[in-house]
Amino acid sequence: MTTSLTRAIFMIASCTGLMGWSQPGDAQTYPPPPPGMTPKARVCQVEGGRMEGRTAPPKTITVSNEGGWCNDYRFAGGGTPFMVLRQPEHGELMMRVDNGWKIISYRPTQRYAGADGFELLWPSPGIHMVYNITAVP
């Protein structure tokens, strides 16, 4: 009975987004960025579906262009790092791992407004990830 109750609570929390890390507006909550990655972007919104099996729906990042970083978190439990298939043209990309979370950070070139993007590959499961970015003033 206790196992069923625990499982039900976990399912409810998952469905309501209480356990999600890449929810709009919450892209920079855990863990805090390392000292070399401050400041955070004034606007940082990460949207898109969660990975299901071997499929990673495209993610969309809206980020302000004053020079701050915007982070997306993917729980990967360690393993192989992501490979960059396509670098962003109008900004910087940085990746790191913290307690099993793969943290993908993007910072647009200061004062650049417009579209950008990058593509990653997680080699061991063979997952291709596309990020579409809009830099705003």
VMD Tcl script that builds the backbone (N, CA, C; Angstrom):
set m [mol new atoms 411]
animate dup $m
set s [atomselect $m all]
$s set {name element resname resid chain x y z} {
  {N N MET 1 A 0.817 -1.191 0.000}
  {CA C MET 1 A 0.000 0.000 0.000}
  {C C MET 1 A 0.864 1.260 0.000}
  {N N THR 2 A 1.938 1.256 0.783}
  {CA C THR 2 A 2.824 2.409 0.846}
  {C C THR 2 A 3.490 2.655 -0.501}
  {N N THR 3 A 3.860 1.588 -1.196}
  {CA C THR 3 A 4.474 1.726 -2.514}
  {C C THR 3 A 3.500 2.366 -3.493}
  {N N SER 4 A 2.240 1.971 -3.444}
  {CA C SER 4 A 1.229 2.549 -4.344}
  {C C SER 4 A 1.029 4.030 -4.060}
  {N N LEU 5 A 1.006 4.405 -2.793}
  {CA C LEU 5 A 0.840 5.810 -2.426}
  {C C LEU 5 A 2.045 6.627 -2.885}
  {N N THR 6 A 3.234 6.115 -2.661}
  {CA C THR 6 A 4.454 6.809 -3.104}
  {C C THR 6 A 4.446 6.977 -4.614}
  {N N ARG 7 A 4.092 5.930 -5.326}
  {CA C ARG 7 A 4.042 5.980 -6.788}
  {C C ARG 7 A 3.003 7.001 -7.254}
  {N N ALA 8 A 1.852 7.058 -6.602}
  {CA C ALA 8 A 0.802 8.016 -6.976}
  {C C ALA 8 A 1.269 9.449 -6.751}
  {N N ILE 9 A 1.935 9.712 -5.648}
  {CA C ILE 9 A 2.443 11.056 -5.367}
  {C C ILE 9 A 3.486 11.446 -6.409}
  {N N PHE 10 A 4.383 10.527 -6.743}
  {CA C PHE 10 A 5.402 10.796 -7.757}
  {C C PHE 10 A 4.760 11.117 -9.104}
  {N N MET 11 A 3.738 10.345 -9.486}
  {CA C MET 11 A 3.066 10.571 -10.778}
  {C C MET 11 A 2.368 11.926 -10.802}
  {N N ILE 12 A 1.707 12.295 -9.721}
  {CA C ILE 12 A 1.019 13.590 -9.664}
  {C C ILE 12 A 2.028 14.723 -9.746}
  {N N ALA 13 A 3.119 14.618 -9.000}
  {CA C ALA 13 A 4.149 15.662 -9.033}
  {C C ALA 13 A 4.753 15.789 -10.426}
  {N N SER 14 A 4.987 14.665 -11.086}
  {CA C SER 14 A 5.557 14.695 -12.438}
  {C C SER 14 A 4.607 15.340 -13.430}
  {N N CYS 15 A 3.334 14.989 -13.361}
  {CA C CYS 15 A 2.343 15.505 -14.313}
  {C C CYS 15 A 2.072 16.991 -14.124}
  {N N THR 16 A 2.199 17.476 -12.911}
  {CA C THR 16 A 1.901 18.890 -12.665}
  {C C THR 16 A 3.101 19.787 -12.878}
  {N N GLY 17 A 4.246 19.199 -13.202}
  {CA C GLY 17 A 5.431 20.010 -13.458}
  {C C GLY 17 A 6.231 20.328 -12.208}
  {N N LEU 18 A 5.839 19.767 -11.049}
  {CA C LEU 18 A 6.574 20.052 -9.830}
  {C C LEU 18 A 7.973 19.464 -9.865}
  {N N MET 19 A 8.167 18.439 -10.700}
  {CA C MET 19 A 9.478 17.816 -10.771}
  {C C MET 19 A 10.219 18.199 -12.041}
  {N N GLY 20 A 9.663 19.043 -12.862}
  {CA C GLY 20 A 10.302 19.423 -14.116}
  {C C GLY 20 A 11.363 20.479 -13.893}
  {N N TRP 21 A 12.441 20.435 -14.699}
  {CA C TRP 21 A 13.517 21.408 -14.546}
  {C C TRP 21 A 13.591 22.365 -15.705}
  {N N SER 22 A 12.962 22.068 -16.812}
  {CA C SER 22 A 13.058 22.943 -17.981}
  {C C SER 22 A 11.718 23.602 -18.267}
  {N N GLN 23 A 11.071 24.059 -17.238}
  {CA C GLN 23 A 9.795 24.731 -17.389}
  {C C GLN 23 A 10.028 26.199 -17.727}
  {N N PRO 24 A 9.102 26.821 -18.467}
  {CA C PRO 24 A 9.282 28.235 -18.790}
  {C C PRO 24 A 9.494 29.067 -17.531}
  {N N GLY 25 A 10.509 29.911 -17.571}
  {CA C GLY 25 A 10.782 30.805 -16.458}
  {C C GLY 25 A 11.620 30.195 -15.351}
  {N N ASP 26 A 11.771 28.871 -15.329}
  {CA C ASP 26 A 12.526 28.217 -14.275}
  {C C ASP 26 A 13.859 27.683 -14.769}
  {N N ALA 27 A 14.335 28.167 -15.873}
  {CA C ALA 27 A 15.508 27.572 -16.493}
  {C C ALA 27 A 16.790 27.809 -15.727}
  {N N GLN 28 A 16.792 28.678 -14.725}
  {CA C GLN 28 A 18.034 28.977 -14.024}
  {C C GLN 28 A 17.960 28.687 -12.531}
  {N N THR 29 A 17.085 27.811 -12.091}
  {CA C THR 29 A 16.909 27.629 -10.663}
  {C C THR 29 A 17.889 26.661 -10.025}
  {N N TYR 30 A 18.267 25.587 -10.680}
  {CA C TYR 30 A 19.158 24.616 -10.061}
  {C C TYR 30 A 20.120 24.066 -11.080}
  {N N PRO 31 A 21.313 23.812 -10.695}
  {CA C PRO 31 A 22.060 24.429 -9.614}
  {C C PRO 31 A 22.466 25.834 -10.011}
  {N N PRO 32 A 22.952 26.627 -9.092}
  {CA C PRO 32 A 23.364 27.978 -9.480}
  {C C PRO 32 A 24.535 27.913 -10.444}
  {N N PRO 33 A 24.650 28.894 -11.328}
  {CA C PRO 33 A 25.763 28.872 -12.277}
  {C C PRO 33 A 27.088 29.071 -11.558}
  {N N PRO 34 A 28.161 28.510 -12.119}
  {CA C PRO 34 A 29.466 28.726 -11.491}
  {C C PRO 34 A 29.869 30.187 -11.605}
  {N N PRO 35 A 30.826 30.638 -10.804}
  {CA C PRO 35 A 31.208 32.052 -10.777}
  {C C PRO 35 A 31.555 32.633 -12.141}
  {N N GLY 36 A 32.151 31.857 -13.040}
  {CA C GLY 36 A 32.527 32.373 -14.352}
  {C C GLY 36 A 31.356 32.594 -15.281}
  {N N MET 37 A 30.150 32.206 -14.879}
  {CA C MET 37 A 28.991 32.312 -15.760}
  {C C MET 37 A 27.983 33.347 -15.293}
  {N N THR 38 A 28.339 34.187 -14.391}
  {CA C THR 38 A 27.413 35.220 -13.968}
  {C C THR 38 A 27.628 36.423 -14.864}
  {N N PRO 39 A 26.716 37.254 -15.112}
  {CA C PRO 39 A 25.370 37.275 -14.541}
  {C C PRO 39 A 24.399 36.404 -15.351}
  {N N LYS 40 A 23.254 36.176 -14.745}
  {CA C LYS 40 A 22.170 35.500 -15.443}
  {C C LYS 40 A 21.507 36.495 -16.379}
  {N N ALA 41 A 20.935 35.986 -17.452}
  {CA C ALA 41 A 20.200 36.846 -18.368}
  {C C ALA 41 A 18.948 37.379 -17.669}
  {N N ARG 42 A 18.600 38.611 -17.964}
  {CA C ARG 42 A 17.394 39.234 -17.393}
  {C C ARG 42 A 16.158 38.470 -17.838}
  {N N VAL 43 A 16.132 38.064 -19.121}
  {CA C VAL 43 A 15.049 37.246 -19.666}
  {C C VAL 43 A 15.657 35.907 -20.049}
  {N N CYS 44 A 15.108 34.824 -19.541}
  {CA C CYS 44 A 15.559 33.474 -19.885}
  {C C CYS 44 A 14.359 32.555 -19.813}
  {N N GLN 45 A 13.856 32.192 -20.953}
  {CA C GLN 45 A 12.695 31.305 -20.997}
  {C C GLN 45 A 13.035 30.134 -21.900}
  {N N VAL 46 A 12.962 28.921 -21.349}
  {CA C VAL 46 A 13.247 27.700 -22.096}
  {C C VAL 46 A 11.945 26.917 -22.200}
  {N N GLU 47 A 11.554 26.620 -23.419}
  {CA C GLU 47 A 10.320 25.878 -23.639}
  {C C GLU 47 A 10.588 24.705 -24.559}
  {N N GLY 48 A 9.789 23.694 -24.406}
  {CA C GLY 48 A 9.913 22.532 -25.280}
  {C C GLY 48 A 9.645 21.266 -24.521}
  {N N GLY 49 A 9.439 20.217 -25.276}
  {CA C GLY 49 A 9.094 18.936 -24.680}
  {C C GLY 49 A 10.272 18.266 -24.000}
  {N N ARG 50 A 9.917 17.360 -23.128}
  {CA C ARG 50 A 10.919 16.564 -22.436}
  {C C ARG 50 A 11.320 15.392 -23.330}
  {N N MET 51 A 12.539 14.896 -23.090}
  {CA C MET 51 A 12.982 13.723 -23.833}
  {C C MET 51 A 12.129 12.536 -23.446}
  {N N GLU 52 A 11.684 11.805 -24.455}
  {CA C GLU 52 A 10.926 10.582 -24.228}
  {C C GLU 52 A 11.613 9.488 -25.016}
  {N N GLY 53 A 12.223 8.561 -24.316}
  {CA C GLY 53 A 12.970 7.510 -24.999}
  {C C GLY 53 A 14.153 8.107 -25.730}
  {N N ARG 54 A 14.180 7.930 -27.045}
  {CA C ARG 54 A 15.301 8.421 -27.853}
  {C C ARG 54 A 14.908 9.662 -28.643}
  {N N THR 55 A 13.794 10.298 -28.285}
  {CA C THR 55 A 13.324 11.471 -29.017}
  {C C THR 55 A 13.457 12.715 -28.156}
  {N N ALA 56 A 14.034 13.756 -28.740}
  {CA C ALA 56 A 14.154 15.037 -28.047}
  {C C ALA 56 A 13.501 16.097 -28.920}
  {N N PRO 57 A 12.263 16.502 -28.578}
  {CA C PRO 57 A 11.619 17.562 -29.353}
  {C C PRO 57 A 12.457 18.836 -29.294}
  {N N PRO 58 A 12.411 19.678 -30.336}
  {CA C PRO 58 A 13.184 20.927 -30.320}
  {C C PRO 58 A 12.814 21.783 -29.109}
  {N N LYS 59 A 13.796 22.493 -28.611}
  {CA C LYS 59 A 13.562 23.442 -27.530}
  {C C LYS 59 A 13.717 24.845 -28.078}
  {N N THR 60 A 12.982 25.777 -27.475}
  {CA C THR 60 A 13.041 27.180 -27.861}
  {C C THR 60 A 13.520 27.975 -26.658}
  {N N ILE 61 A 14.527 28.808 -26.884}
  {CA C ILE 61 A 15.053 29.667 -25.827}
  {C C ILE 61 A 14.831 31.120 -26.234}
  {N N THR 62 A 14.237 31.888 -25.332}
  {CA C THR 62 A 14.142 33.338 -25.492}
  {C C THR 62 A 15.037 33.931 -24.416}
  {N N VAL 63 A 15.999 34.760 -24.849}
  {CA C VAL 63 A 16.990 35.272 -23.910}
  {C C VAL 63 A 17.288 36.731 -24.222}
  {N N SER 64 A 17.471 37.525 -23.173}
  {CA C SER 64 A 17.815 38.941 -23.362}
  {C C SER 64 A 19.288 39.069 -23.731}
  {N N ASN 65 A 19.608 40.166 -24.418}
  {CA C ASN 65 A 20.939 40.313 -25.004}
  {C C ASN 65 A 21.871 41.274 -24.255}
  {N N GLU 66 A 21.693 41.397 -22.937}
  {CA C GLU 66 A 22.547 42.318 -22.180}
  {C C GLU 66 A 23.846 41.667 -21.733}
  {N N GLY 67 A 24.035 40.379 -22.050}
  {CA C GLY 67 A 25.292 39.714 -21.720}
  {C C GLY 67 A 25.185 38.606 -20.694}
  {N N GLY 68 A 23.962 38.271 -20.247}
  {CA C GLY 68 A 23.787 37.208 -19.260}
  {C C GLY 68 A 23.568 35.850 -19.903}
  {N N TRP 69 A 23.706 34.805 -19.097}
  {CA C TRP 69 A 23.556 33.423 -19.541}
  {C C TRP 69 A 22.149 32.900 -19.288}
  {N N CYS 70 A 21.709 31.992 -20.150}
  {CA C CYS 70 A 20.430 31.297 -19.988}
  {C C CYS 70 A 20.739 29.801 -20.003}
  {N N ASN 71 A 20.211 29.057 -19.028}
  {CA C ASN 71 A 20.541 27.639 -18.863}
  {C C ASN 71 A 19.358 26.722 -19.132}
  {N N ASP 72 A 19.674 25.559 -19.687}
  {CA C ASP 72 A 18.712 24.472 -19.810}
  {C C ASP 72 A 19.332 23.274 -19.103}
  {N N TYR 73 A 18.507 22.504 -18.396}
  {CA C TYR 73 A 18.978 21.375 -17.621}
  {C C TYR 73 A 18.427 20.083 -18.191}
  {N N ARG 74 A 19.306 19.103 -18.361}
  {CA C ARG 74 A 18.922 17.769 -18.821}
  {C C ARG 74 A 19.493 16.791 -17.814}
  {N N PHE 75 A 18.620 15.990 -17.185}
  {CA C PHE 75 A 19.126 14.999 -16.246}
  {C C PHE 75 A 19.646 13.821 -17.038}
  {N N ALA 76 A 20.912 13.524 -16.864}
  {CA C ALA 76 A 21.519 12.464 -17.638}
  {C C ALA 76 A 22.244 11.456 -16.762}
  {N N GLY 77 A 22.380 11.749 -15.484}
  {CA C GLY 77 A 23.014 10.811 -14.581}
  {C C GLY 77 A 24.465 10.503 -14.909}
  {N N GLY 78 A 25.153 11.417 -15.512}
  {CA C GLY 78 A 26.553 11.189 -15.880}
  {C C GLY 78 A 26.653 10.728 -17.327}
  {N N GLY 79 A 27.529 9.807 -17.588}
  {CA C GLY 79 A 27.673 9.275 -18.937}
  {C C GLY 79 A 28.470 10.189 -19.844}
  {N N THR 80 A 28.301 9.977 -21.130}
  {CA C THR 80 A 29.089 10.721 -22.111}
  {C C THR 80 A 28.583 12.147 -22.266}
  {N N PRO 81 A 29.490 13.065 -22.567}
  {CA C PRO 81 A 29.072 14.458 -22.764}
  {C C PRO 81 A 28.373 14.640 -24.112}
  {N N PHE 82 A 27.681 15.756 -24.237}
  {CA C PHE 82 A 27.057 16.100 -25.505}
  {C C PHE 82 A 28.130 16.528 -26.492}
  {N N MET 83 A 27.918 16.222 -27.756}
  {CA C MET 83 A 28.794 16.706 -28.823}
  {C C MET 83 A 28.076 17.847 -29.524}
  {N N VAL 84 A 28.803 18.891 -29.887}
  {CA C VAL 84 A 28.212 20.023 -30.593}
  {C C VAL 84 A 28.241 19.717 -32.093}
  {N N LEU 85 A 27.053 19.651 -32.699}
  {CA C LEU 85 A 26.955 19.422 -34.142}
  {C C LEU 85 A 26.948 20.731 -34.914}
  {N N ARG 86 A 26.334 21.760 -34.306}
  {CA C ARG 86 A 26.289 23.085 -34.936}
  {C C ARG 86 A 26.394 24.125 -33.831}
  {N N GLN 87 A 27.403 24.989 -33.929}
  {CA C GLN 87 A 27.607 26.068 -32.965}
  {C C GLN 87 A 26.633 27.212 -33.244}
  {N N PRO 88 A 26.281 27.993 -32.224}
  {CA C PRO 88 A 25.488 29.197 -32.480}
  {C C PRO 88 A 26.325 30.210 -33.253}
  {N N GLU 89 A 25.673 30.995 -34.097}
  {CA C GLU 89 A 26.372 32.003 -34.896}
  {C C GLU 89 A 26.468 33.348 -34.194}
  {N N HIS 90 A 25.552 33.624 -33.258}
  {CA C HIS 90 A 25.485 34.950 -32.640}
  {C C HIS 90 A 25.554 34.881 -31.121}
  {N N GLY 91 A 26.342 33.951 -30.607}
  {CA C GLY 91 A 26.454 33.825 -29.165}
  {C C GLY 91 A 27.415 32.723 -28.784}
  {N N GLU 92 A 27.478 32.455 -27.476}
  {CA C GLU 92 A 28.379 31.447 -26.923}
  {C C GLU 92 A 27.591 30.282 -26.345}
  {N N LEU 93 A 28.167 29.105 -26.424}
  {CA C LEU 93 A 27.578 27.893 -25.878}
  {C C LEU 93 A 28.566 27.300 -24.888}
  {N N MET 94 A 28.067 26.898 -23.713}
  {CA C MET 94 A 28.905 26.271 -22.701}
  {C C MET 94 A 28.117 25.111 -22.106}
  {N N MET 95 A 28.809 24.014 -21.814}
  {CA C MET 95 A 28.153 22.862 -21.201}
  {C C MET 95 A 28.978 22.378 -20.023}
  {N N ARG 96 A 28.269 21.905 -18.968}
  {CA C ARG 96 A 28.938 21.344 -17.805}
  {C C ARG 96 A 27.998 20.335 -17.154}
  {N N VAL 97 A 28.529 19.549 -16.235}
  {CA C VAL 97 A 27.744 18.547 -15.505}
  {C C VAL 97 A 27.812 18.880 -14.029}
  {N N ASP 98 A 26.664 18.799 -13.336}
  {CA C ASP 98 A 26.602 19.048 -11.899}
  {C C ASP 98 A 25.605 18.074 -11.290}
  {N N ASN 99 A 26.092 17.132 -10.488}
  {CA C ASN 99 A 25.246 16.140 -9.807}
  {C C ASN 99 A 24.307 15.411 -10.764}
  {N N GLY 100 A 24.819 14.997 -11.903}
  {CA C GLY 100 A 24.012 14.247 -12.856}
  {C C GLY 100 A 23.247 15.104 -13.846}
  {N N TRP 101 A 23.168 16.399 -13.615}
  {CA C TRP 101 A 22.483 17.307 -14.532}
  {C C TRP 101 A 23.475 17.807 -15.574}
  {N N LYS 102 A 23.121 17.687 -16.847}
  {CA C LYS 102 A 23.911 18.281 -17.918}
  {C C LYS 102 A 23.320 19.665 -18.136}
  {N N ILE 103 A 24.136 20.682 -17.949}
  {CA C ILE 103 A 23.669 22.056 -18.015}
  {C C ILE 103 A 24.176 22.668 -19.310}
  {N N ILE 104 A 23.230 23.087 -20.134}
  {CA C ILE 104 A 23.522 23.681 -21.429}
  {C C ILE 104 A 23.251 25.172 -21.288}
  {N N SER 105 A 24.282 25.991 -21.474}
  {CA C SER 105 A 24.171 27.432 -21.252}
  {C C SER 105 A 24.448 28.184 -22.547}
  {N N TYR 106 A 23.640 29.204 -22.798}
  {CA C TYR 106 A 23.788 30.023 -23.999}
  {C C TYR 106 A 23.793 31.491 -23.591}
  {N N ARG 107 A 24.655 32.265 -24.243}
  {CA C ARG 107 A 24.699 33.705 -24.032}
  {C C ARG 107 A 24.819 34.363 -25.399}
  {N N PRO 108 A 23.822 35.207 -25.767}
  {CA C PRO 108 A 23.922 35.885 -27.058}
  {C C PRO 108 A 24.978 36.982 -27.030}
  {N N THR 109 A 25.484 37.312 -28.200}
  {CA C THR 109 A 26.386 38.441 -28.330}
  {C C THR 109 A 25.652 39.677 -27.835}
  {N N GLN 110 A 26.336 40.504 -27.038}
  {CA C GLN 110 A 25.673 41.695 -26.493}
  {C C GLN 110 A 25.078 42.534 -27.614}
  {N N ARG 111 A 23.871 42.978 -27.382}
  {CA C ARG 111 A 23.085 43.841 -28.266}
  {C C ARG 111 A 22.645 43.167 -29.569}
  {N N TYR 112 A 22.911 41.872 -29.742}
  {CA C TYR 112 A 22.382 41.179 -30.923}
  {C C TYR 112 A 20.932 40.827 -30.641}
  {N N ALA 113 A 20.057 41.153 -31.570}
  {CA C ALA 113 A 18.645 40.775 -31.465}
  {C C ALA 113 A 18.287 40.014 -32.731}
  {N N GLY 114 A 17.700 38.848 -32.560}
  {CA C GLY 114 A 17.314 38.045 -33.715}
  {C C GLY 114 A 17.419 36.564 -33.420}
  {N N ALA 115 A 17.405 35.787 -34.482}
  {CA C ALA 115 A 17.400 34.331 -34.369}
  {C C ALA 115 A 18.811 33.766 -34.289}
  {N N ASP 116 A 18.929 32.663 -33.592}
  {CA C ASP 116 A 20.169 31.907 -33.508}
  {C C ASP 116 A 19.770 30.472 -33.175}
  {N N GLY 117 A 20.727 29.610 -33.022}
  {CA C GLY 117 A 20.424 28.236 -32.665}
  {C C GLY 117 A 21.678 27.387 -32.643}
  {N N PHE 118 A 21.514 26.177 -32.122}
  {CA C PHE 118 A 22.610 25.213 -32.118}
  {C C PHE 118 A 22.017 23.820 -32.049}
  {N N GLU 119 A 22.867 22.823 -32.345}
  {CA C GLU 119 A 22.430 21.427 -32.315}
  {C C GLU 119 A 23.456 20.605 -31.556}
  {N N LEU 120 A 22.952 19.664 -30.772}
  {CA C LEU 120 A 23.800 18.793 -29.960}
  {C C LEU 120 A 23.465 17.339 -30.255}
  {N N LEU 121 A 24.409 16.472 -29.935}
  {CA C LEU 121 A 24.191 15.036 -30.033}
  {C C LEU 121 A 24.648 14.409 -28.730}
  {N N TRP 122 A 23.788 13.589 -28.154}
  {CA C TRP 122 A 24.160 12.798 -26.991}
  {C C TRP 122 A 24.504 11.430 -27.543}
  {N N PRO 123 A 25.806 11.129 -27.725}
  {CA C PRO 123 A 26.216 9.975 -28.517}
  {C C PRO 123 A 25.789 8.606 -28.008}
  {N N SER 124 A 25.907 8.343 -26.691}
  {CA C SER 124 A 25.662 6.978 -26.233}
  {C C SER 124 A 24.230 6.510 -26.470}
  {N N PRO 125 A 23.189 7.340 -26.228}
  {CA C PRO 125 A 21.853 6.878 -26.634}
  {C C PRO 125 A 21.489 7.319 -28.056}
  {N N GLY 126 A 22.332 8.159 -28.685}
  {CA C GLY 126 A 22.054 8.600 -30.055}
  {C C GLY 126 A 20.920 9.600 -30.152}
  {N N ILE 127 A 20.864 10.563 -29.231}
  {CA C ILE 127 A 19.780 11.548 -29.226}
  {C C ILE 127 A 20.271 12.865 -29.818}
  {N N HIS 128 A 19.555 13.347 -30.829}
  {CA C HIS 128 A 19.863 14.602 -31.510}
  {C C HIS 128 A 18.977 15.686 -30.898}
  {N N MET 129 A 19.578 16.823 -30.495}
  {CA C MET 129 A 18.825 17.886 -29.840}
  {C C MET 129 A 19.006 19.193 -30.600}
  {N N VAL 130 A 17.891 19.855 -30.910}
  {CA C VAL 130 A 17.904 21.128 -31.626}
  {C C VAL 130 A 17.403 22.224 -30.690}
  {N N TYR 131 A 18.129 23.337 -30.666}
  {CA C TYR 131 A 17.736 24.512 -29.881}
  {C C TYR 131 A 17.538 25.683 -30.842}
  {N N ASN 132 A 16.358 26.275 -30.818}
  {CA C ASN 132 A 16.048 27.484 -31.588}
  {C C ASN 132 A 16.018 28.646 -30.614}
  {N N ILE 133 A 16.769 29.695 -30.924}
  {CA C ILE 133 A 16.950 30.800 -29.975}
  {C C ILE 133 A 16.456 32.103 -30.567}
  {N N THR 134 A 15.830 32.916 -29.720}
  {CA C THR 134 A 15.492 34.277 -30.060}
  {C C THR 134 A 16.125 35.183 -29.024}
  {N N ALA 135 A 17.037 36.040 -29.480}
  {CA C ALA 135 A 17.665 37.024 -28.587}
  {C C ALA 135 A 16.847 38.315 -28.671}
  {N N VAL 136 A 16.491 38.831 -27.504}
  {CA C VAL 136 A 15.656 40.044 -27.440}
  {C C VAL 136 A 16.398 41.127 -26.662}
  {N N PRO 137 A 16.052 42.400 -26.928}
  {CA C PRO 137 A 16.691 43.502 -26.182}
  {C C PRO 137 A 16.336 43.479 -24.709}
}
mol reanalyze $m
mol bondsrecalc $m
mol representation Tube
mol addrep $m
